[in-house]
């Protein structure tokens, strides 16, 4: 019994030219010897089936006379109907058909250019695909997020390959990021190969980069927190105390007994950010001061100040 080209390509006799091409593409990619060495005979049959059914004259002859009429030659009385009167012989090189079909739109990254030119059929490499460059996205977090840690859910849309191996569709996916207490700005979170899929390359990695949102009263210096207090000149010279609400909701009172001179700061150990390597440890809280000078002084005030400073 002769070969059934339609069965080989898994299509019916009403298949259109587009159906024939679609089926060959899918099955040739799936059964290429580089992927399935045991499928070399099927790969050969796929190429022969496509060679016949993609040509209108060969297809018409095969549909009317079968494989015997196609390969044995059509009687001359039927040749006038446009049938393929000469016996058909497959060229015997399925890789040549594969190469001619895909042309420059190479489905394999490592397909041999020499083989494509001379028809010898370069063999694609399983591991020869190149990976696209990383896709970088900002991950905006508040200082509270970075102090306590949290989980962020991020929805992405990515192109994924369909089961046929050459068409694709857009699908959504939720990526979960476990933010650890103490992460610094610039921390990178990588999701390997979560970028768009394609037949010729490995999907790109998606990299989220931590970006810290401004805080109302704290600024951050690595593991330390800086709090700026606005004080009067009197306070700077005579002493005072500062109430600071911490990021974990406590209210701490910090006495300042020193004279607050330009550049003065107060260090409060262990009240800064948790360390990402060991959240039980913390950086420091640094108090800085903005001293508000009076816009003017009366003569009597100046006299009193001079007197006080000379004592």
N, C-alpha and C positions, 0 to 999 in steps of 0.2 A: 504494500500500500504506500502511495506517495506521500510526501510531506504536505501537511495542511498549513499553509502560510498564515491563514487567519487564526488558527488555533495557536500557532507559535507566538503571534503578536497579541493573543488574548483579545481579539476583536471579532465582530461578526461581519458578514458579507455586505452589510449596508454601511459599513464604516466609511467616513469621509476621509479625504486626504489629511485633514487636520487630526483626525482620530488616529490614523496610521502613524503620523509623525509623533504624536503624543505618546502612543504606546511604545514605539521603538525607543524613544528617548528614555522613558521610565525603565524599561526592561534591560536596555543596553547598559545603563548606569548601574542598575542593580546586579547584573550578572557579568560585569566586566571581569576578566580573569585575574586582574589585580586584587579584586575583592573576593571573588569566588573562583579559585583555580579549578575546582571540580566542574564548573559550568562552561568550560571552553566549547563543548559541542553545542550547547544551547546558544552561546554567544555567536557561533558560526551560523546556526539556523536563523537567528534573529536578523543577522545582516543579510542573509539570502532572502528571507521573507520581505524585508524592507526594500531590498533592491528590486524585487518583482512588483510588489504592490504599490510602490511609490511611482512607478512608471505606467502611464495610462495604457500603452500598447501591450506591455507584458501582462499587466493586470487583466486586460480584456481577454487576452489569449488564455490566461490561466483560469479565469472565471468560466470560459466557454468549453475549454478542452482539458482542463486539469494539468497536473504536472507532466503527464505523459505527452500531451499535445505541446506544452510549452517547451520541453526539453527535446522532444523528438522532431519538432518542426510541424507546422500546420500544412495540411494538404493545400495544393495550389488553388483549388476551387474556392477555398475560404479566404485566401490571401487578399482578395480584392476588397474585403470588408474592413481592411485596416488591421487585420490580425498580424501577429509577429510570425512571419512565415519561416524565418531562419531558426534553427535550434538554439535554445537559450542555454548558455553555460555560465554559471556563477564564477566570478574571477577568483574566488577562493581565499580572499584576504579580508576577514571580518574587521580587522583593525583599520583597514583602508576605508571601509564604509563608515565606521565609527568616527574616524578623523574628518572625513568629508562632511559628515552630518553636522558635527559640532563646529567645524571651522575654527575661527579665531576665538570663539566664545568657549574656551576650554573648560570643561567641567572639573578637570584635575589640575592642581597647581603645578605638578611636576611632569606634565605631559611632554614628551620629547619633541622639540621643535623639528629636529632632523627627521623623526619618524613621520611627522605631519607632512613634511615636504615630499619625501620620497615614497610614502605609502607603506613603509615597512612596519608601521604600527608601533610607535613608542609606547612603553608601558607606564601608566601613571603610578605614582608612589603613594602608599597608604599614609605615610607620615610626612609627605612632602608639602602639605598645605601650609600656607603662611597665615599668621594671625594679624588681624587689623590692629591698629594702635588703640590704646586704652581710651575709653570715653570717660571724661572727668566731669563730675557734677558737684556743686556746692551742697553741703549739708548744714543748714543754718540752725544753730542751737543757742538757747539762752544760757546765761551763766548758771541759772538754777538747774537746767538740764545737765550741765557739766559738773555741777557740785554733787547732785544726788545720784546721777545716772538715770537712764530711762531707756525705753524701747521705742524706736521710730519705725513706722510702717510706711514704705514708699511704693507707690504704684508706678510701674514702668510699662511702656508699650514697646514690644520688640517684634521684629519679623522672624518667623520661624518657618523652616522648610516643612512642606507637607510630605506625606508618606510616599508620594510618587517620586520624590528625590529631586524635582526641578521646579515645581511651583511653590509659592510661599504665601503666607497670610500673616496678618497682624494679630497678635494676642497680647493680653494684659497679664501682668504678673506682679505679685506683692513681694517686695524684698523687706526683710526685717533686720534692723540694725540695733544691736544691744550696745547702747552708749555706756561706757564705764565711767564711774566717778573719777574726775581728775584729768580726763582727756584734754589735751592742749589743742589750740587752733592749729590747723595744718595736719592733724591726725588723718591718715588715709585708711579707708575701709574698702577692700577690694572684693568684688563678686566675680570670680573667674568665669569667662565665656558666657556672660549674660547679655551681650550685645546682639545685634542682628545676625541671624544665620544666613549663610549663602552656600552654594554648591562648591565654590572655589576656595573658601578660606575658613579658618577657625574663627568663631565669633570673638569679638573684642571683649576684654574685661571691662566691667563698669567700676569706676573708682569714685567713691564719695569722699570729699575733702571737708573736714570740719571747719566751719566759719562761725565765730562767736558773735552774737548780737550784743550791742552796747547795753550796759546796765545803768540803772538810774543813779546809783551812788558808788558802786565799786568799779574800779578798773583792775585788770589782771596783769601781773608780771610773773609769767610761768606759774609757779605754785603759790605765789603770794597774792594777796588782795590789798589794794590800796584804797583808802578812804580819805577823802579831803574834807576837813571841817573848816567852816568859816567862823572866825573869832574876832573879837574886838582887841584893840591895842591894850586896853585895861586887862583883859583876860590873858593876853600874851605875857604881860609883865607880872601879874599877881597870882596866876594859877586858876585852874578850873577843872572840870571833868567833862568827858564826852560820852554820850550814850550811842551805842552802835547796835543796830539790829542785824544779826548775822543771817546768813543764807539758810540756816536751819531753824530760824524763828526765835532764837534767843536774844535777849536784850542785855548787852554787857556794858558795864560802866567802867570807863578808863580814866583814872585821875591823871592830871598833868600838873606836876609841881615844879617843873623846870621853866625857865624863861624861854618862850618860843621865839627864837631868833630866825632870821632868814635861812632857809635850808634845814631847819630843825624837823625831825620826824620821830615818831614814837613807834617802837616795835612791840607787838603783842604776839608772843610765840604761840604756835599751834592753832591759830584762828583763821588760817588761810584755806586754800583749796586742798582737797584730799590728793594724795599722790596716786597716780594711776597704777604704779607698781604695787603699792600697799595702801589702800584707802583708809586704813586705820591711822596712818600718819598724815599730818597736814603741814602745809606751809605756814607762813606767818601773815598777820594782819599789820599793815603799815599805815599809820596815821600821818598825814601831812596837813599843813595848815595854811589857810589864806587869811592873813591878818588885815582887817579893815581899819585903816587909819581915819581919824576924824577929819572932815573937810577943812575945819579951821578951829583955832583955839582963841579964847579971850585972853587979854593981857594977864588977868588974875590966874587963869588956868596955867598959862605958861610959867608964871612966877612960882606957883605951887609945884609944878612938875620939876622945875629946875631945883627947887629946894629939896624935893624928895630925892632926886638923883644925886645930890651932893652929900647926902647923909651917909 
